[in-house]
């Protein structure tokens, strides 16, 4: 009888331990798994949701792919701060920033690694972000690139119609419950054409009902919203509420001269805005500079609510 009682107590202790362990693992606010993973060969992939977002552009119903993901666990009060990634010029294919191979051109594997840091917080800062990656419009045949510097006036572009509709849909439960997202805490980052489009958030989508929603921007291998390659004129007076902005740029960039980024940076400094830049000796590409303690997430974290 004593042996049976002892055994029962042992099972009871084990059961209690198991219960505590399960509560700990699945308690609200505790991430139980990373959204993104490396396959051991340098290839990165993140779980995600996707759909075609339909909207009206100049009287025509058009659509483009949107992919997104939220961190594991329970969002903070007010919802997850939201980071929007704008890719550079790309072919209209199934390839996307949530899954990249180590041997991708232009260092595109770092797109997925940036998403990994934003979703999974591997440096344990306690700050995580929902991530949205909308495709650029299919502007020229199979090529996709943003309209920020190719359509004048910008208000006549499909991007102008898309972003107004897209942001509204996030707030109107079209991408899951709007309570998941803190749309008053927005961040944007982008590469090349997407970097110009990141600047566009400060120029066009930071007034009226969207005034001051952008907490910080990260511009990679690009410059001001209306610049394009060598052709670049940065206005003497930037928007009065321009968000804090950091630049990553290669001194050997053969597509977007580093001088154009410096012109934008210098104007931000002159106008008294918060800004930083990180220059390296490389061409028009992503490098490890965009991750880690000096990367995009580390920059955003400085302005996390």
Secondary structure, DSSP 8 states (H G I E B T S, - for coil): -HHHHHHHHHHHHHHHHHHHHHHHHHSTT---S-SEEE-SSS-EEE--EEEEEEEEETTEEEEEEEEEE--SS---TT-EEEEEEE--SEESSS-BTTEE-TT-GGGTHHHHHHHHHHHH-TT--S--EEEEEE---EEETTEE--STTTSSSGGGSHHHHHHHHHHHHHHTTTTS-GGGEEEEEEEEEEETHHHHHHHHHHHTSSSGGGTT-EEEEEEES--STT-BTTB----SS--TT--EEEEEEETT-SSS-HHHHHHHHHHHHHTT--EEEEEES--SS--GGGSGGGSHHHHHHTT--
